[in-house]
Amino acid sequence: MWTATGVWRWRRNPLRRPTDLFEAWVAFAALLCVLLVAPALGWAAGVRVDGTLQRAAVAQRQERHLVPAVVVSPAREPGGEPSADPSERSSAPQRTQVVASWTAPDGSSHEGTVPAAEEPPHPGDRFRIWTDAHGRLVGRPLDPTAAAFHAGVAGLAVAIGAAALVETVRRMVVRRLMHRRYIRLDRAWAAAGPDWGRAGAGS
């Protein structure tokens, strides 16, 4: 990144133009934003996301329960036949589905198709599944460590995005300044062109 190069335009020089000084200040401001503002934004975003995810993780741990389930039978394929032996299936990794029964935390009994905990499953095998208080199947609660990792990734993404935005704006400003310089140079050349090489024209 060439953000810091414009700072050198602060050097005193009889050929220094006002736009050179302005470009130096733009480079300095961009450098401060990249070193201070972008990390601060990333940290703030990470803290906020972490707080939201940690609250969600706590709520999920309170609302979701690990209950014992019993294998009733192998799940049936859409055609009505019991699912085939896992060794005879496609080589693509997939978990065997079984029909299982379980009792919800509120005391209600349920039966449904769930992924098997072991391969191959046998009727009567016991395993545990996640449900809500009424026995409906739910996913595993969010782990606090995973929540912190996702928050860190989000904060890093915000910091990088902010730094990239600052650098993009700096480049746009520098390009605009260069365009104005070329316009002024063309005008100066056009004004000096008719007298170029004439005697007494000071050339």
C-alpha positions as CSV (number, residue, x, y, z in Angstrom):
1,M,0.0,0.0,0.0
2,W,1.3,3.4,-1.0
3,T,-0.6,5.4,1.6
4,A,2.6,6.7,3.4
5,T,4.4,7.9,0.3
6,G,2.5,11.1,0.1
7,V,3.7,12.2,3.5
8,W,7.1,12.9,1.9
9,R,5.5,15.7,-0.1
10,W,5.7,17.8,3.1
11,R,9.4,18.4,2.3
12,R,10.1,22.1,1.6
13,N,10.7,22.4,-2.1
14,P,10.4,25.5,-4.4
15,L,8.6,23.2,-6.9
16,R,6.0,22.0,-4.4
17,R,2.5,22.7,-5.4
18,P,-0.5,23.3,-3.1
19,T,-1.9,20.0,-4.4
20,D,1.2,18.2,-3.2
21,L,0.7,19.4,0.3
22,F,-3.0,18.5,0.1
23,E,-2.0,15.0,-1.1
24,A,0.4,14.7,1.8
25,W,-2.4,15.5,4.3
26,V,-4.7,13.0,2.6
27,A,-2.0,10.3,2.9
28,F,-1.4,11.2,6.6
29,A,-5.1,11.0,7.3
30,A,-5.4,7.7,5.5
31,L,-2.5,6.3,7.4
32,L,-4.1,7.3,10.8
33,C,-7.4,5.7,9.7
34,V,-5.7,2.5,8.7
35,L,-3.6,2.3,11.9
36,L,-6.2,3.6,14.4
37,V,-9.7,3.9,13.1
38,A,-9.9,0.6,11.2
39,P,-8.7,-1.5,14.2
40,A,-11.0,0.4,16.5
41,L,-14.0,-0.3,14.2
42,G,-13.0,-4.0,14.0
43,W,-12.7,-4.3,17.7
44,A,-16.1,-2.6,18.3
45,A,-17.8,-4.8,15.7
46,G,-16.2,-7.9,17.2
47,V,-17.3,-7.0,20.7
48,R,-20.8,-6.3,19.6
49,V,-21.1,-9.5,17.5
50,D,-19.5,-11.5,20.4
51,G,-22.1,-10.1,22.8
52,T,-25.0,-11.0,20.5
53,L,-23.7,-14.5,19.8
54,Q,-22.9,-15.2,23.5
55,R,-26.4,-14.2,24.5
56,A,-27.8,-16.4,21.8
57,A,-25.6,-19.3,23.0
58,V,-26.9,-18.8,26.6
59,A,-30.5,-18.7,25.4
60,Q,-30.0,-21.9,23.3
61,R,-28.4,-23.7,26.2
62,Q,-31.5,-22.8,28.3
63,E,-34.0,-23.7,25.7
64,R,-32.5,-26.9,24.3
65,H,-32.1,-30.2,26.1
66,L,-30.1,-33.3,25.5
67,V,-32.6,-36.2,26.0
68,P,-32.1,-40.0,25.6
69,A,-33.6,-41.7,22.5
70,V,-34.1,-45.3,21.6
71,V,-33.7,-46.8,18.1
72,V,-37.1,-48.3,17.0
73,S,-36.2,-49.4,13.5
74,P,-34.2,-48.3,10.4
75,A,-35.8,-45.5,8.5
76,R,-37.6,-46.4,5.3
77,E,-36.6,-45.1,1.9
78,P,-39.1,-43.2,-0.2
79,G,-40.0,-46.4,-2.0
80,G,-41.1,-48.0,1.2
81,E,-38.1,-50.3,1.8
82,P,-35.9,-50.1,4.9
83,S,-32.7,-48.2,4.3
84,A,-29.9,-50.3,2.9
85,D,-26.8,-51.3,4.8
86,P,-24.4,-48.3,4.9
87,S,-21.6,-50.4,3.3
88,E,-23.8,-50.9,0.2
89,R,-24.7,-47.2,-0.2
90,S,-23.0,-44.5,-2.2
91,S,-19.5,-43.6,-1.2
92,A,-20.6,-40.1,-0.3
93,P,-20.5,-39.6,3.4
94,Q,-24.0,-39.5,5.0
95,R,-25.5,-40.5,8.3
96,T,-28.0,-43.4,8.5
97,Q,-31.5,-42.3,9.4
98,V,-33.4,-44.3,12.0
99,V,-36.9,-44.2,13.6
100,A,-36.4,-43.4,17.3
101,S,-38.6,-42.6,20.3
102,W,-37.9,-40.2,23.1
103,T,-39.5,-38.4,26.0
104,A,-39.5,-34.6,26.1
105,P,-38.5,-32.6,29.1
106,D,-42.2,-31.8,29.6
107,G,-43.0,-35.5,29.8
108,S,-44.6,-36.0,26.3
109,S,-43.6,-39.0,24.2
110,H,-42.4,-38.6,20.6
111,E,-41.3,-40.7,17.7
112,G,-39.6,-39.7,14.5
113,T,-36.8,-40.0,12.0
114,V,-33.4,-38.9,13.2
115,P,-29.8,-39.4,12.3
116,A,-28.3,-42.5,13.9
117,A,-25.6,-42.0,16.5
118,E,-23.8,-45.2,15.6
119,E,-23.1,-47.2,12.5
120,P,-24.8,-49.6,11.9
121,P,-27.8,-48.8,14.2
122,H,-29.7,-51.6,15.9
123,P,-33.2,-51.6,17.4
124,G,-32.9,-50.9,21.1
125,D,-29.7,-48.8,20.8
126,R,-29.8,-45.8,23.0
127,F,-28.3,-42.4,22.1
128,R,-29.0,-38.8,22.9
129,I,-30.6,-36.0,20.8
130,W,-31.2,-32.3,21.2
131,T,-34.8,-31.2,21.6
132,D,-36.7,-28.2,22.9
133,A,-38.9,-28.3,26.0
134,H,-41.7,-29.8,24.0
135,G,-39.7,-32.6,22.3
136,R,-39.2,-31.0,18.9
137,L,-35.9,-31.8,17.3
138,V,-33.4,-28.9,17.3
139,G,-29.8,-28.4,16.5
140,R,-26.9,-28.4,19.0
141,P,-26.6,-25.1,21.0
142,L,-24.0,-22.7,19.9
143,D,-20.7,-23.2,21.6
144,P,-19.3,-20.1,23.4
145,T,-15.8,-20.8,21.9
146,A,-17.3,-21.0,18.4
147,A,-19.2,-17.8,19.1
148,A,-16.0,-16.0,20.1
149,F,-14.2,-17.3,17.0
150,H,-17.0,-16.0,14.7
151,A,-17.0,-12.7,16.5
152,G,-13.2,-12.4,15.9
153,V,-13.6,-13.2,12.2
154,A,-16.4,-10.6,11.9
155,G,-14.2,-8.0,13.7
156,L,-11.2,-8.8,11.4
157,A,-13.4,-8.5,8.3
158,V,-14.7,-5.1,9.4
159,A,-11.2,-3.9,10.1
160,I,-9.9,-5.1,6.7
161,G,-13.0,-3.7,5.0
162,A,-12.5,-0.3,6.6
163,A,-8.8,-0.2,5.7
164,A,-9.6,-1.1,2.1
165,L,-12.3,1.6,2.0
166,V,-9.8,4.2,3.2
167,E,-7.2,3.2,0.7
168,T,-9.8,3.3,-2.1
169,V,-10.8,6.8,-1.2
170,R,-7.2,7.9,-1.0
171,R,-6.5,6.5,-4.4
172,M,-9.6,8.3,-5.8
173,V,-8.5,11.6,-4.3
174,V,-4.9,11.2,-5.7
175,R,-6.3,10.3,-9.1
176,R,-8.5,13.4,-9.1
177,L,-5.5,15.6,-8.1
178,M,-3.4,14.1,-10.9
179,H,-6.2,14.8,-13.3
180,R,-6.3,18.5,-12.2
181,R,-2.5,18.7,-12.5
182,Y,-2.6,17.4,-16.1
183,I,-5.3,19.9,-17.0
184,R,-3.3,22.8,-15.5
185,L,-0.1,21.6,-17.4
186,D,-2.0,21.4,-20.6
187,R,-3.3,24.9,-20.1
188,A,0.1,26.3,-19.3
189,W,1.6,24.5,-22.3
190,A,-1.1,25.9,-24.6
191,A,-0.4,29.4,-23.3
192,A,3.3,29.1,-23.8
193,G,3.2,27.2,-27.1
194,P,2.7,30.2,-29.5
195,D,5.8,31.9,-28.1
196,W,7.9,28.8,-28.0
197,G,11.3,29.4,-29.7
198,R,10.6,33.1,-30.6
199,A,13.3,35.7,-30.1
200,G,12.7,37.8,-27.1
201,A,10.0,35.5,-25.8
202,G,12.2,34.5,-22.9
203,S,12.7,30.9,-24.2
